[in-house]
Amino acid sequence: MDKKIKQQAKELGGLISGLPEYEEFLEALEEYESDKEAQNKLSHVREIENQLQIAHEKGESHEEHIELHEELEEKQEELSELDVVQNYYDKSEKLEEKLTEINECISERLKISYAHSAAV
């Protein structure tokens, strides 16, 4: 990679890390990761996901899959209802919107849609 482009990319990263949306996202992430209730619920969700994977690999009955899926949906809903999780999702979405806006500015300058061409 060209040194000048690499340096400017690092500068852009530095500018992005100073955005309020980025700082708010990091705060929300830290709150989410340090919230014991959220982490306990997340662990339970992951445990059920692992059980589903194992059940699928073993070829267990369809009824077993349905029960695990229902339990997984219930636990995911419980997790997503927590204020700390909702705040994390909200801040994550706001950061993603800002990053999309930045990407659109770059793509406009290049006269292409990077996201579109990357998906091809």
N, CA, C and O atoms as CSV, one atom per row, in Angstrom:
chain,resi,resn,atom,element,x,y,z
A,1,MET,N,N,0.851,-1.174,0.000
A,1,MET,CA,C,0.000,0.000,0.000
A,1,MET,C,C,0.899,1.240,0.000
A,1,MET,O,O,1.935,1.280,0.664
A,2,ASP,N,N,0.487,2.212,-0.737
A,2,ASP,CA,C,1.195,3.485,-0.812
A,2,ASP,C,C,1.297,4.109,0.577
A,2,ASP,O,O,0.307,4.153,1.308
A,3,LYS,N,N,2.491,4.595,0.951
A,3,LYS,CA,C,2.714,5.139,2.295
A,3,LYS,C,C,1.800,6.327,2.589
A,3,LYS,O,O,1.292,6.467,3.701
A,4,LYS,N,N,1.597,7.175,1.589
A,4,LYS,CA,C,0.758,8.362,1.791
A,4,LYS,C,C,-0.688,7.953,2.071
A,4,LYS,O,O,-1.331,8.499,2.968
A,5,ILE,N,N,-1.186,7.005,1.313
A,5,ILE,CA,C,-2.560,6.533,1.513
A,5,ILE,C,C,-2.689,5.863,2.878
A,5,ILE,O,O,-3.673,6.064,3.590
A,6,LYS,N,N,-1.692,5.072,3.229
A,6,LYS,CA,C,-1.707,4.395,4.528
A,6,LYS,C,C,-1.721,5.420,5.661
A,6,LYS,O,O,-2.458,5.258,6.634
A,7,GLN,N,N,-0.925,6.452,5.543
A,7,GLN,CA,C,-0.872,7.496,6.564
A,7,GLN,C,C,-2.213,8.231,6.650
A,7,GLN,O,O,-2.708,8.506,7.743
A,8,GLN,N,N,-2.783,8.540,5.506
A,8,GLN,CA,C,-4.064,9.246,5.515
A,8,GLN,C,C,-5.186,8.366,6.049
A,8,GLN,O,O,-6.117,8.858,6.688
A,9,ALA,N,N,-5.098,7.072,5.787
A,9,ALA,CA,C,-6.090,6.145,6.345
A,9,ALA,C,C,-5.986,6.115,7.868
A,9,ALA,O,O,-7.001,6.070,8.564
A,10,LYS,N,N,-4.762,6.139,8.377
A,10,LYS,CA,C,-4.561,6.182,9.826
A,10,LYS,C,C,-5.098,7.482,10.407
A,10,LYS,O,O,-5.689,7.495,11.487
A,11,GLU,N,N,-4.887,8.575,9.681
A,11,GLU,CA,C,-5.420,9.866,10.132
A,11,GLU,C,C,-6.950,9.846,10.161
A,11,GLU,O,O,-7.573,10.360,11.089
A,12,LEU,N,N,-7.540,9.243,9.127
A,12,LEU,CA,C,-9.000,9.123,9.099
A,12,LEU,C,C,-9.477,8.284,10.275
A,12,LEU,O,O,-10.471,8.624,10.918
A,13,GLY,N,N,-8.783,7.201,10.558
A,13,GLY,CA,C,-9.127,6.376,11.719
A,13,GLY,C,C,-9.058,7.177,13.006
A,13,GLY,O,O,-9.910,7.036,13.883
A,14,GLY,N,N,-8.034,8.022,13.117
A,14,GLY,CA,C,-7.909,8.884,14.289
A,14,GLY,C,C,-9.065,9.866,14.395
A,14,GLY,O,O,-9.582,10.111,15.485
A,15,LEU,N,N,-9.466,10.426,13.261
A,15,LEU,CA,C,-10.603,11.344,13.259
A,15,LEU,C,C,-11.894,10.623,13.652
A,15,LEU,O,O,-12.707,11.148,14.413
A,16,ILE,N,N,-12.063,9.425,13.123
A,16,ILE,CA,C,-13.256,8.634,13.456
A,16,ILE,C,C,-13.278,8.307,14.945
A,16,ILE,O,O,-14.336,8.346,15.574
A,17,SER,N,N,-12.128,7.989,15.507
A,17,SER,CA,C,-12.088,7.641,16.936
A,17,SER,C,C,-12.418,8.833,17.827
A,17,SER,O,O,-12.701,8.664,19.013
A,18,GLY,N,N,-12.384,10.033,17.264
A,18,GLY,CA,C,-12.757,11.221,18.020
A,18,GLY,C,C,-14.201,11.638,17.845
A,18,GLY,O,O,-14.652,12.599,18.468
A,19,LEU,N,N,-14.931,10.922,17.002
A,19,LEU,CA,C,-16.346,11.250,16.791
A,19,LEU,C,C,-17.157,10.971,18.048
A,19,LEU,O,O,-16.897,9.990,18.745
A,20,PRO,N,N,-18.137,11.820,18.348
A,20,PRO,CA,C,-19.004,11.548,19.502
A,20,PRO,C,C,-19.697,10.184,19.388
A,20,PRO,O,O,-19.870,9.488,20.389
A,21,GLU,N,N,-20.090,9.808,18.174
A,21,GLU,CA,C,-20.766,8.521,17.974
A,21,GLU,C,C,-19.846,7.359,18.346
A,21,GLU,O,O,-20.293,6.361,18.910
A,22,TYR,N,N,-18.562,7.497,18.026
A,22,TYR,CA,C,-17.605,6.441,18.350
A,22,TYR,C,C,-17.390,6.373,19.863
A,22,TYR,O,O,-17.399,5.291,20.450
A,23,GLU,N,N,-17.201,7.522,20.478
A,23,GLU,CA,C,-16.981,7.566,21.922
A,23,GLU,C,C,-18.202,7.037,22.676
A,23,GLU,O,O,-18.060,6.306,23.656
A,24,GLU,N,N,-19.405,7.408,22.216
A,24,GLU,CA,C,-20.632,6.916,22.855
A,24,GLU,C,C,-20.784,5.412,22.669
A,24,GLU,O,O,-21.266,4.716,23.563
A,25,PHE,N,N,-20.370,4.911,21.503
A,25,PHE,CA,C,-20.411,3.474,21.253
A,25,PHE,C,C,-19.484,2.742,22.222
A,25,PHE,O,O,-19.868,1.735,22.816
A,26,LEU,N,N,-18.259,3.254,22.379
A,26,LEU,CA,C,-17.307,2.606,23.287
A,26,LEU,C,C,-17.825,2.594,24.721
A,26,LEU,O,O,-17.660,1.605,25.435
A,27,GLU,N,N,-18.447,3.687,25.140
A,27,GLU,CA,C,-19.025,3.747,26.489
A,27,GLU,C,C,-20.129,2.708,26.645
A,27,GLU,O,O,-20.191,1.995,27.646
A,28,ALA,N,N,-20.997,2.634,25.641
A,28,ALA,CA,C,-22.102,1.673,25.689
A,28,ALA,C,C,-21.576,0.245,25.677
A,28,ALA,O,O,-22.105,-0.620,26.376
A,29,LEU,N,N,-20.537,-0.005,24.886
A,29,LEU,CA,C,-19.926,-1.335,24.833
A,29,LEU,C,C,-19.340,-1.713,26.187
A,29,LEU,O,O,-19.517,-2.838,26.654
A,30,GLU,N,N,-18.647,-0.776,26.811
A,30,GLU,CA,C,-18.059,-1.042,28.129
A,30,GLU,C,C,-19.149,-1.328,29.161
A,30,GLU,O,O,-19.010,-2.238,29.978
A,31,GLU,N,N,-20.228,-0.555,29.124
A,31,GLU,CA,C,-21.345,-0.781,30.055
A,31,GLU,C,C,-21.950,-2.165,29.831
A,31,GLU,O,O,-22.238,-2.889,30.784
A,32,TYR,N,N,-22.137,-2.520,28.568
A,32,TYR,CA,C,-22.712,-3.818,28.210
A,32,TYR,C,C,-21.806,-4.953,28.679
A,32,TYR,O,O,-22.273,-5.920,29.280
A,33,GLU,N,N,-20.518,-4.829,28.402
A,33,GLU,CA,C,-19.584,-5.891,28.764
A,33,GLU,C,C,-19.390,-6.026,30.268
A,33,GLU,O,O,-19.019,-7.096,30.751
A,34,SER,N,N,-19.637,-4.950,31.013
A,34,SER,CA,C,-19.449,-5.012,32.461
A,34,SER,C,C,-20.751,-5.266,33.218
A,34,SER,O,O,-20.736,-5.407,34.441
A,35,ASP,N,N,-21.867,-5.325,32.508
A,35,ASP,CA,C,-23.161,-5.560,33.152
A,35,ASP,C,C,-23.322,-7.061,33.394
A,35,ASP,O,O,-23.418,-7.840,32.445
A,36,LYS,N,N,-23.353,-7.460,34.654
A,36,LYS,CA,C,-23.401,-8.888,35.003
A,36,LYS,C,C,-24.669,-9.566,34.500
A,36,LYS,O,O,-24.619,-10.692,34.004
A,37,GLU,N,N,-25.802,-8.886,34.627
A,37,GLU,CA,C,-27.055,-9.487,34.174
A,37,GLU,C,C,-27.021,-9.727,32.667
A,37,GLU,O,O,-27.423,-10.789,32.193
A,38,ALA,N,N,-26.542,-8.741,31.919
A,38,ALA,CA,C,-26.472,-8.893,30.463
A,38,ALA,C,C,-25.514,-10.016,30.083
A,38,ALA,O,O,-25.808,-10.808,29.188
A,39,GLN,N,N,-24.380,-10.086,30.754
A,39,GLN,CA,C,-23.403,-11.123,30.427
A,39,GLN,C,C,-23.907,-12.516,30.807
A,39,GLN,O,O,-23.624,-13.488,30.107
A,40,ASN,N,N,-24.644,-12.618,31.899
A,40,ASN,CA,C,-25.241,-13.903,32.270
A,40,ASN,C,C,-26.265,-14.346,31.229
A,40,ASN,O,O,-26.298,-15.511,30.833
A,41,LYS,N,N,-27.091,-13.412,30.794
A,41,LYS,CA,C,-28.094,-13.747,29.774
A,41,LYS,C,C,-27.425,-14.087,28.448
A,41,LYS,O,O,-27.862,-14.998,27.745
A,42,LEU,N,N,-26.367,-13.359,28.107
A,42,LEU,CA,C,-25.632,-13.646,26.874
A,42,LEU,C,C,-24.996,-15.035,26.947
A,42,LEU,O,O,-25.019,-15.775,25.963
A,43,SER,N,N,-24.438,-15.391,28.082
A,43,SER,CA,C,-23.853,-16.726,28.255
A,43,SER,C,C,-24.905,-17.808,28.071
A,43,SER,O,O,-24.645,-18.848,27.467
A,44,HIS,N,N,-26.097,-17.551,28.600
A,44,HIS,CA,C,-27.186,-18.517,28.455
A,44,HIS,C,C,-27.578,-18.660,26.984
A,44,HIS,O,O,-27.815,-19.772,26.510
A,45,VAL,N,N,-27.647,-17.544,26.265
A,45,VAL,CA,C,-27.972,-17.580,24.837
A,45,VAL,C,C,-26.927,-18.403,24.090
A,45,VAL,O,O,-27.270,-19.252,23.268
A,46,ARG,N,N,-25.665,-18.151,24.375
A,46,ARG,CA,C,-24.590,-18.889,23.692
A,46,ARG,C,C,-24.622,-20.375,24.022
A,46,ARG,O,O,-24.335,-21.220,23.175
A,47,GLU,N,N,-24.976,-20.679,25.263
A,47,GLU,CA,C,-25.091,-22.081,25.680
A,47,GLU,C,C,-26.180,-22.790,24.873
A,47,GLU,O,O,-25.985,-23.910,24.403
A,48,ILE,N,N,-27.310,-22.133,24.721
A,48,ILE,CA,C,-28.407,-22.729,23.947
A,48,ILE,C,C,-28.012,-22.863,22.481
A,48,ILE,O,O,-28.336,-23.863,21.840
A,49,GLU,N,N,-27.311,-21.854,21.942
A,49,GLU,CA,C,-26.842,-21.937,20.558
A,49,GLU,C,C,-25.918,-23.142,20.381
A,49,GLU,O,O,-25.999,-23.844,19.373
A,50,ASN,N,N,-25.054,-23.381,21.344
A,50,ASN,CA,C,-24.170,-24.551,21.290
A,50,ASN,C,C,-24.966,-25.844,21.351
A,50,ASN,O,O,-24.664,-26.797,20.632
A,51,GLN,N,N,-25.986,-25.881,22.210
A,51,GLN,CA,C,-26.838,-27.063,22.305
A,51,GLN,C,C,-27.543,-27.325,20.977
A,51,GLN,O,O,-27.674,-28.474,20.553
A,52,LEU,N,N,-27.991,-26.263,20.329
A,52,LEU,CA,C,-28.647,-26.402,19.030
A,52,LEU,C,C,-27.676,-26.955,17.992
A,52,LEU,O,O,-28.031,-27.828,17.201
A,53,GLN,N,N,-26.472,-26.448,18.002
A,53,GLN,CA,C,-25.459,-26.919,17.060
A,53,GLN,C,C,-25.178,-28.401,17.278
A,53,GLN,O,O,-25.103,-29.172,16.322
A,54,ILE,N,N,-25.025,-28.792,18.524
A,54,ILE,CA,C,-24.758,-30.200,18.852
A,54,ILE,C,C,-25.948,-31.068,18.456
A,54,ILE,O,O,-25.772,-32.143,17.883
A,55,ALA,N,N,-27.151,-30.606,18.758
A,55,ALA,CA,C,-28.358,-31.365,18.407
A,55,ALA,C,C,-28.448,-31.539,16.896
A,55,ALA,O,O,-28.819,-32.605,16.405
A,56,HIS,N,N,-28.108,-30.489,16.170
A,56,HIS,CA,C,-28.152,-30.561,14.709
A,56,HIS,C,C,-27.108,-31.564,14.190
A,56,HIS,O,O,-27.398,-32.374,13.310
A,57,GLU,N,N,-25.905,-31.495,14.741
A,57,GLU,CA,C,-24.840,-32.403,14.315
A,57,GLU,C,C,-25.171,-33.855,14.628
A,57,GLU,O,O,-24.799,-34.754,13.873
A,58,LYS,N,N,-25.869,-34.090,15.736
A,58,LYS,CA,C,-26.230,-35.452,16.126
A,58,LYS,C,C,-27.464,-35.951,15.382
A,58,LYS,O,O,-27.786,-37.138,15.423
A,59,GLY,N,N,-28.147,-35.040,14.704
A,59,GLY,CA,C,-29.347,-35.420,13.988
A,59,GLY,C,C,-30.515,-35.712,14.912
A,59,GLY,O,O,-31.354,-36.559,14.608
A,60,GLU,N,N,-30.572,-35.016,16.035
A,60,GLU,CA,C,-31.649,-35.243,17.006
A,60,GLU,C,C,-32.998,-34.842,16.423
A,60,GLU,O,O,-33.080,-34.184,15.386
A,61,SER,N,N,-34.030,-35.248,17.104
A,61,SER,CA,C,-35.392,-35.082,16.617
A,61,SER,C,C,-35.759,-33.619,16.385
A,61,SER,O,O,-35.205,-32.703,16.992
A,62,HIS,N,N,-36.702,-33.445,15.493
A,62,HIS,CA,C,-37.212,-32.115,15.147
A,62,HIS,C,C,-37.824,-31.433,16.372
A,62,HIS,O,O,-37.703,-30.220,16.539
A,63,GLU,N,N,-38.479,-32.217,17.222
A,63,GLU,CA,C,-39.107,-31.660,18.424
A,63,GLU,C,C,-38.061,-31.028,19.341
A,63,GLU,O,O,-38.291,-29.968,19.924
A,64,GLU,N,N,-36.915,-31.688,19.460
A,64,GLU,CA,C,-35.823,-31.163,20.291
A,64,GLU,C,C,-35.343,-29.824,19.745
A,64,GLU,O,O,-35.062,-28.896,20.504
A,65,HIS,N,N,-35.253,-29.734,18.429
A,65,HIS,CA,C,-34.827,-28.484,17.800
A,65,HIS,C,C,-35.839,-27.374,18.070
A,65,HIS,O,O,-35.460,-26.241,18.368
A,66,ILE,N,N,-37.094,-27.694,17.967
A,66,ILE,CA,C,-38.147,-26.694,18.185
A,66,ILE,C,C,-38.080,-26.163,19.611
A,66,ILE,O,O,-38.152,-24.954,19.834
A,67,GLU,N,N,-37.942,-27.064,20.568
A,67,GLU,CA,C,-37.866,-26.646,21.974
A,67,GLU,C,C,-36.654,-25.743,22.214
A,67,GLU,O,O,-36.756,-24.725,22.898
A,68,LEU,N,N,-35.522,-26.119,21.651
A,68,LEU,CA,C,-34.317,-25.308,21.828
A,68,LEU,C,C,-34.455,-23.952,21.136
A,68,LEU,O,O,-34.027,-22.928,21.669
A,69,HIS,N,N,-35.051,-23.954,19.952
A,69,HIS,CA,C,-35.271,-22.685,19.237
A,69,HIS,C,C,-36.193,-21.766,20.037
A,69,HIS,O,O,-35.944,-20.564,20.135
A,70,GLU,N,N,-37.237,-22.321,20.596
A,70,GLU,CA,C,-38.156,-21.513,21.402
A,70,GLU,C,C,-37.457,-20.948,22.631
A,70,GLU,O,O,-37.637,-19.782,22.981
A,71,GLU,N,N,-36.658,-21.790,23.282
A,71,GLU,CA,C,-35.918,-21.324,24.453
A,71,GLU,C,C,-34.908,-20.245,24.052
A,71,GLU,O,O,-34.730,-19.257,24.765
A,72,LEU,N,N,-34.252,-20.444,22.908
A,72,LEU,CA,C,-33.283,-19.467,22.426
A,72,LEU,C,C,-33.955,-18.124,22.155
A,72,LEU,O,O,-33.445,-17.080,22.560
A,73,GLU,N,N,-35.087,-18.148,21.476
A,73,GLU,CA,C,-35.819,-16.913,21.189
A,73,GLU,C,C,-36.228,-16.196,22.472
A,73,GLU,O,O,-36.131,-14.972,22.566
A,74,GLU,N,N,-36.677,-16.953,23.440
A,74,GLU,CA,C,-37.084,-16.376,24.728
A,74,GLU,C,C,-35.904,-15.699,25.413
A,74,GLU,O,O,-36.024,-14.578,25.907
A,75,LYS,N,N,-34.764,-16.384,25.441
A,75,LYS,CA,C,-33.580,-15.833,26.113
A,75,LYS,C,C,-33.006,-14.640,25.350
A,75,LYS,O,O,-32.512,-13.692,25.961
A,76,GLN,N,N,-33.068,-14.682,24.015
A,76,GLN,CA,C,-32.610,-13.545,23.226
A,76,GLN,C,C,-33.493,-12.320,23.472
A,76,GLN,O,O,-33.001,-11.194,23.552
A,77,GLU,N,N,-34.792,-12.551,23.589
A,77,GLU,CA,C,-35.715,-11.458,23.860
A,77,GLU,C,C,-35.446,-10.858,25.242
A,77,GLU,O,O,-35.439,-9.638,25.403
A,78,GLU,N,N,-35.227,-11.715,26.232
A,78,GLU,CA,C,-34.902,-11.234,27.579
A,78,GLU,C,C,-33.639,-10.374,27.550
A,78,GLU,O,O,-33.578,-9.326,28.193
A,79,LEU,N,N,-32.650,-10.820,26.810
A,79,LEU,CA,C,-31.398,-10.078,26.697
A,79,LEU,C,C,-31.630,-8.732,26.018
A,79,LEU,O,O,-31.153,-7.703,26.495
A,80,SER,N,N,-32.353,-8.740,24.920
A,80,SER,CA,C,-32.552,-7.506,24.153
A,80,SER,C,C,-33.441,-6.497,24.869
A,80,SER,O,O,-33.439,-5.318,24.515
A,81,GLU,N,N,-34.196,-6.935,25.863
A,81,GLU,CA,C,-35.061,-6.022,26.612
A,81,GLU,C,C,-34.305,-5.231,27.675
A,81,GLU,O,O,-34.827,-4.247,28.200
A,82,LEU,N,N,-33.095,-5.645,27.993
A,82,LEU,CA,C,-32.318,-4.935,29.005
A,82,LEU,C,C,-31.932,-3.547,28.485
A,82,LEU,O,O,-31.544,-3.394,27.326
A,83,ASP,N,N,-32.042,-2.547,29.349
A,83,ASP,CA,C,-31.703,-1.174,28.959
A,83,ASP,C,C,-30.277,-1.063,28.450
A,83,ASP,O,O,-30.022,-0.365,27.468
A,84,VAL,N,N,-29.344,-1.742,29.105
A,84,VAL,CA,C,-27.948,-1.650,28.714
A,84,VAL,C,C,-27.733,-2.223,27.311
A,84,VAL,O,O,-26.888,-1.734,26.561
A,85,VAL,N,N,-28.482,-3.238,26.968
A,85,VAL,CA,C,-28.375,-3.844,25.640
A,85,VAL,C,C,-29.027,-2.937,24.607
A,85,VAL,O,O,-28.473,-2.734,23.527
A,86,GLN,N,N,-30.183,-2.395,24.921
A,86,GLN,CA,C,-30.847,-1.476,23.999
A,86,GLN,C,C,-29.973,-0.257,23.729
A,86,GLN,O,O,-29.897,0.213,22.594
A,87,ASN,N,N,-29.312,0.259,24.768
A,87,ASN,CA,C,-28.409,1.394,24.600
A,87,ASN,C,C,-27.237,1.018,23.706
A,87,ASN,O,O,-26.840,1.794,22.837
A,88,TYR,N,N,-26.680,-0.176,23.918
A,88,TYR,CA,C,-25.566,-0.649,23.093
A,88,TYR,C,C,-25.997,-0.745,21.626
A,88,TYR,O,O,-25.283,-0.276,20.740
A,89,TYR,N,N,-27.153,-1.346,21.369
A,89,TYR,CA,C,-27.648,-1.466,19.996
A,89,TYR,C,C,-27.872,-0.090,19.373
A,89,TYR,O,O,-27.539,0.128,18.208
A,90,ASP,N,N,-28.430,0.829,20.141
A,90,ASP,CA,C,-28.703,2.179,19.651
A,90,ASP,C,C,-27.397,2.889,19.277
A,90,ASP,O,O,-27.294,3.473,18.198
A,91,LYS,N,N,-26.419,2.840,20.155
A,91,LYS,CA,C,-25.142,3.511,19.890
A,91,LYS,C,C,-24.398,2.838,18.742
A,91,LYS,O,O,-23.733,3.512,17.955
A,92,SER,N,N,-24.503,1.527,18.641
A,92,SER,CA,C,-23.882,0.790,17.550
A,92,SER,C,C,-24.503,1.204,16.214
A,92,SER,O,O,-23.794,1.402,15.227
A,93,GLU,N,N,-25.810,1.331,16.194
A,93,GLU,CA,C,-26.517,1.741,14.980
A,93,GLU,C,C,-26.131,3.163,14.571
A,93,GLU,O,O,-25.937,3.437,13.387
A,94,LYS,N,N,-26.021,4.056,15.536
A,94,LYS,CA,C,-25.632,5.440,15.236
A,94,LYS,C,C,-24.213,5.508,14.682
A,94,LYS,O,O,-23.948,6.277,13.758
A,95,LEU,N,N,-23.302,4.716,15.234
A,95,LEU,CA,C,-21.941,4.679,14.709
A,95,LEU,C,C,-21.945,4.111,13.296
A,95,LEU,O,O,-21.267,4.638,12.414
A,96,GLU,N,N,-22.697,3.048,13.074
A,96,GLU,CA,C,-22.765,2.448,11.742
A,96,GLU,C,C,-23.303,3.447,10.721
A,96,GLU,O,O,-22.820,3.500,9.589
A,97,GLU,N,N,-24.300,4.238,11.116
A,97,GLU,CA,C,-24.835,5.266,10.219
A,97,GLU,C,C,-23.755,6.287,9.863
A,97,GLU,O,O,-23.650,6.701,8.708
A,98,LYS,N,N,-22.954,6.693,10.845
A,98,LYS,CA,C,-21.880,7.663,10.610
A,98,LYS,C,C,-20.816,7.067,9.700
A,98,LYS,O,O,-20.322,7.742,8.798
A,99,LEU,N,N,-20.459,5.803,9.930
A,99,LEU,CA,C,-19.456,5.150,9.090
A,99,LEU,C,C,-19.960,4.969,7.659
A,99,LEU,O,O,-19.184,5.065,6.708
A,100,THR,N,N,-21.242,4.710,7.509
A,100,THR,CA,C,-21.836,4.605,6.178
A,100,THR,C,C,-21.767,5.954,5.471
A,100,THR,O,O,-21.467,6.030,4.279
A,101,GLU,N,N,-22.045,7.005,6.213
A,101,GLU,CA,C,-21.966,8.357,5.656
A,101,GLU,C,C,-20.533,8.656,5.189
A,101,GLU,O,O,-20.335,9.234,4.121
A,102,ILE,N,N,-19.554,8.268,5.980
A,102,ILE,CA,C,-18.147,8.471,5.612
A,102,ILE,C,C,-17.816,7.659,4.367
A,102,ILE,O,O,-17.162,8.158,3.452
A,103,ASN,N,N,-18.262,6.416,4.333
A,103,ASN,CA,C,-18.030,5.553,3.171
A,103,ASN,C,C,-18.652,6.158,1.918
A,103,ASN,O,O,-18.057,6.108,0.842
A,104,GLU,N,N,-19.836,6.724,2.055
A,104,GLU,CA,C,-20.500,7.339,0.908
A,104,GLU,C,C,-19.706,8.537,0.386
A,104,GLU,O,O,-19.636,8.761,-0.823
A,105,CYS,N,N,-19.112,9.303,1.297
A,105,CYS,CA,C,-18.273,10.434,0.877
A,105,CYS,C,C,-17.060,9.947,0.098
A,105,CYS,O,O,-16.697,10.535,-0.920
A,106,ILE,N,N,-16.439,8.882,0.569
A,106,ILE,CA,C,-15.280,8.321,-0.136
A,106,ILE,C,C,-15.711,7.781,-1.489
A,106,ILE,O,O,-15.055,8.033,-2.500
A,107,SER,N,N,-16.807,7.042,-1.512
A,107,SER,CA,C,-17.299,6.458,-2.757
A,107,SER,C,C,-17.683,7.535,-3.758
A,107,SER,O,O,-17.459,7.379,-4.959
A,108,GLU,N,N,-18.255,8.618,-3.275
A,108,GLU,CA,C,-18.643,9.725,-4.150
A,108,GLU,C,C,-17.407,10.304,-4.837
A,108,GLU,O,O,-17.422,10.600,-6.032
A,109,ARG,N,N,-16.365,10.455,-4.076
A,109,ARG,CA,C,-15.111,10.984,-4.614
A,109,ARG,C,C,-14.522,10.027,-5.646
A,109,ARG,O,O,-13.942,10.463,-6.641
A,110,LEU,N,N,-14.669,8.736,-5.413
A,110,LEU,CA,C,-14.136,7.729,-6.331
A,110,LEU,C,C,-15.069,7.454,-7.504
A,110,LEU,O,O,-14.700,6.770,-8.459
A,111,LYS,N,N,-16.265,7.989,-7.422
A,111,LYS,CA,C,-17.287,7.794,-8.460
A,111,LYS,C,C,-17.773,6.350,-8.540
A,111,LYS,O,O,-18.286,5.913,-9.570
A,112,ILE,N,N,-17.602,5.608,-7.429
A,112,ILE,CA,C,-18.129,4.244,-7.344
A,112,ILE,C,C,-18.675,4.038,-5.945
A,112,ILE,O,O,-18.357,4.781,-5.017
A,113,SER,N,N,-19.491,3.027,-5.817
A,113,SER,CA,C,-19.959,2.626,-4.500
A,113,SER,C,C,-19.089,1.478,-4.035
A,113,SER,O,O,-19.209,0.362,-4.540
A,114,TYR,N,N,-18.212,1.740,-3.076
A,114,TYR,CA,C,-17.320,0.703,-2.574
A,114,TYR,C,C,-18.116,-0.468,-2.023
A,114,TYR,O,O,-17.796,-1.625,-2.294
A,115,ALA,N,N,-19.146,-0.170,-1.252
A,115,ALA,CA,C,-19.949,-1.242,-0.649
A,115,ALA,C,C,-20.555,-2.111,-1.736
A,115,ALA,O,O,-20.602,-3.334,-1.604
A,116,HIS,N,N,-21.018,-1.485,-2.812
A,116,HIS,CA,C,-21.611,-2.244,-3.910
A,116,HIS,C,C,-20.558,-3.088,-4.615
A,116,HIS,O,O,-20.788,-4.268,-4.878
A,117,SER,N,N,-19.408,-2.499,-4.923
A,117,SER,CA,C,-18.381,-3.240,-5.647
A,117,SER,C,C,-17.747,-4.324,-4.780
A,117,SER,O,O,-17.300,-5.344,-5.303
A,118,ALA,N,N,-17.700,-4.122,-3.474
A,118,ALA,CA,C,-17.126,-5.121,-2.571
A,118,ALA,C,C,-18.027,-6.346,-2.466
A,118,ALA,O,O,-17.549,-7.447,-2.191
A,119,ALA,N,N,-19.323,-6.161,-2.683
A,119,ALA,CA,C,-20.268,-7.260,-2.555
A,119,ALA,C,C,-20.280,-8.161,-3.778
A,119,ALA,O,O,-20.827,-9.263,-3.728
A,120,VAL,N,N,-19.695,-7.718,-4.855
A,120,VAL,CA,C,-19.701,-8.478,-6.110
A,120,VAL,C,C,-18.783,-9.659,-6.041
A,120,VAL,O,O,-18.666,-10.408,-7.011
